Amino acid sequence: MTHKKRLLGWLADAALVLYFLFALFPIAWMVILSLKPADQLFSTYFSFTPTLGSYRTVLGDSEGIPFVRFFVNSLVVSVGAVALSLVVGLPAAYASARWRFKGSENLMFTLLSFRFAPELTVIIPLFVLYQKLGLFDTYVGMVWVLQLVTLPLVVWIMRSYFADLTPELEQAALLDGYSRKQAFFKVALPLVKPGIAAVSLLAFIFAWNNFVFPLILTSSSAQTVTVGALSFLGGDRPRYNLTAAAALVSVVPPLLLALTIQRYLVRGLSFGAVKS
């Protein structure tokens, strides 16, 4: 019986290793492509002379593709979208957690449906409106449309954080002379800081990775890295090494944020688990 358990354990470990290699292979292949020189791109698989020329080309704009500007655009619109979502979403999440009224759950479900609805269902009317209002290919337009992605996320996640807070804390603050606004900013918000950090990072990643909205609603001035990386595939001969390098560079910010978010997520999952 012991040998059977040991064999099953080895088989489970082997299956996990195989799955890990399977999941890691696309990333490893992207790294290999990004390190290949152009003359060895199609002639070899694993035997080649590594070079950082693709990264220098991508970051140096020598191909006439302003990838660095696309990178900055992504930072601007993603940070702007998250900031606006927090300004609007935190009070909304607090209100929905503290005050229930007829139709409140339907209202929250409607907000959540904006997050789950396919982006292609709204992209054509948005394109027409943006053309009419002068928001096409602008930072303001991109920050505004990304609220469809980030705002429902902020409201729904932070709603659960505020719901886990005991109302007695805010009632005690009100008895001490605090206004409802002061109780929100000085009592409720400091207690949900881990949740604010976690939801901010998650919203940033969703905004950064969005592809459909910048593809249709921008052309050059506000174009982001998710669309700009594909520019290297144009022309008579696709430059897969440059595309791979651009994709790997664009992964750096969300990857760093994903590593940072882990401890906040652990704290957030345990938040409110023990109540006095």
N, C-alpha and C positions, 0 to 999 in steps of 0.2 A: 504493500500500500504506500509505503514511504517512497519507493522508487517510482511509482506511478505519479505521485504528487510532484516529485522532483522533475520527472520528464515533462509533465504538464507545465511546470514553471519555466523550464527551458524553452518549450515551444511558445509560451506566451511572450517570453523575453525576445525570442527570435522574431516573432510576428511584430512586436513593437519596433525592433531595430529595422526590419524591412519597411514598415510604414514610415519610420523616420527618414530612411534613405529615399523612399519614394516622394515624400513631401519636400525634402531638401533638394532633390535633383534639379527642379526648375530654377531655383535660386543659384545653385552651383553652375548651371549651364549659362545663366545670365552673366555671372562673374567671368566665366571662361570667355564668352563672346566679347565682353568689354575689354579684356586683356589681349585679344588677338589683333595683330596688325592687319591692315586691309588686304595685303597680298596673300595672307594665309587664312582668310576668313572662310573660304569654301574648300580649300585644298586639304585641310587637316581637321582632326577632331580634338585630340588631347595633346598631341605633340606639336608645339609651336613656341615661338619666342615671345614671352610676355612683354607687354609694353603699356605704359600709361598714356600713350598718345591719344587714345579715344577720350579720356577724361580731360586732357589739355585742350582738345578740339572743342568738346562740348562746353567747357567753362570759359574758353577763350573767344567764343563767337566767331571763329575763323571760317565757319561754313555759311555765314550770313544768317544764322538762326540765333536770335537773342535768348538763349536758354536761361542765362542768369536773370534776365528781366522777367521771364516766365516764373522763375523760382521766387523772385521778390513779389511778383503779383500774387502767387499762391499764399505767401506769408501774409500779405496785406489783407486779402479778402477773407482768409480763414480766421485770422485774429479778429478782424472787424465783425465777421459773422458771429463768432463766439461771444465777443463783448456785447453786441446788441442782444443776443439771445439771453445772456445773463441779466442784462438790465430789464428786459421785459419778462423773462421766464421765471426769475426768482420770486418776484411779488405774485405772479400768477400761480406758481406752485404753492406758495404759502397760503394764498387765499383759497385755493381748491382743497387744501388739506384741512383748513380750519373752518370753513363755512360751506355747508351743504344746503342746496336749495333744489327745488323741483327742476329737473332738466340738467343739473350740474354734471351728472355722469354722461349724459348724451353730449354735452358740450365738450367734455374731456375726450370722449371717443372720437368726436369730429376732429379735434385737434390732432389726435393720434393718427387718424386716417390720412392726414397730409403726409405723414412720415412713410406710411406703407403704400400709398398710391404710387403707381408707376410714373416716373418723371415724364415719360413720353406723352402721357395724357394731358399735360398742361403746357408742354413746351411750345406748341404752335401758337396758342393765344398769348403766351408770355412773349414770344418773339414779336408778334404784331404790336402788342402794347409797348414793348421796349423800343421798337422803332418809332412809334408815335410820340413817346414821352422823352426820347433822347437818352434813354438809359442803356442802349445797346453798346457793348464794349466799354463799359465804365466800371470803376470800383464800386460805386454806389449801387449800380444795378446788380452786380455779382453778390455783394454783401446782402442786399435785400432778398434776392431769390434764394440764397442759401439758408434763409430762415425756414424755408419749407423742410430743410434737412435737419437743422440744429435746434430750432425752437421746440418742436414736440419732444425731442430727446431731453432737453433741459427740464421742461415742465414735468414730464412724467417721472423722470428719475428723482428730481428734487422733491416732488410731491410726496414720495414715499419717505424721504428723509425727514421732512417736516411733520409728516403724520406720526413718525416714531417719537417725536419730541412730546413730552408730557405737557399738556396745556397749563398745568399748575405753575410752571416756571414763568410763563407770560402773565398769568393772572397775578402772581406775586409782584411782578414788575409794575403792573397797572395799579395795584394797591399802593405801591411806593411812589406813585405820582408820574410814572412814565406814560407817555401817550402810546397809542397802538403803533405808530410809526417808530418811536424810540424802542419799544419792545421788540419790534421786528429786527431793527438794525443792531441793537446792543445785546439782545438776549438770544433770539432765534438764529440769526446768521452766524455768530461765532461758534455755535454748537454744531453747525453743519458744514464747517470748513472742509473736512475731508470729502464730503459729498460734492461741494462746489469745485474742489480741485479735480476730482475724478470726472465729473460731468463735463468740465471745461476741456479736459484732455480728450475725452471721447468725442465731444462735439467738434473739436479741432481736427481729429483724424477723419471723421465723416466729411467735414467740409473740404479738407485737403484732398481726399480721394475722389471727390465728385467729378464725374466726367461729362455727363450729358449737358448740364447747364452751361459750363464754359465752352463746350463744343459748339452749341447753337447760338448762345447769347454773347459771344466775344469773337473778335477776329484777330487782333494783334495787341492793342494797348492794354487790355485786362486779361489776356489769355494766360492760363495757368499751366503748370508743368504736366498735368495729366494729359492735356491736349498737345502742348508744345513738344513733348518727347516723341510724338508720332511724326513730327516734321522731318526727322531724319530718315524716314522711310520713303519720302518722296524722291522724284527724279527717275532717271533711267535705271539706276542700280541701287536698290535699297541698302542703306548702310546700317546693317544690323549691329555692328560693334558700337556705333555711336548711339543707336537707340538703346542698347543694353546699358551703356554707361550713363545715359541720361536717366533711364528708369531707376538705376541703382542710386544715383545722386538724389533723385526725388524721393526716394524711400527713407532717406536719413532722418528728416524731422519727425515724421510719424513713428518711426522705429524708436527714436530716442524717447518720444513721449509715451509710447507703449511700454517701454522699460520703466519709465518713471511712474506710470499709473498703477503698477502692480500693488505697491504697498497701500495706496489710497483705496484701491478696490477692496483689499482685504479688510481695511478698517471700515469701509462703507458696508460690506456684507455683514459685519458683526455689529454695526451701529444699531442701537436699540434692542439688541438681543437680550440684554440683561437690564431690567428696570427695577428700581427700588419700590 
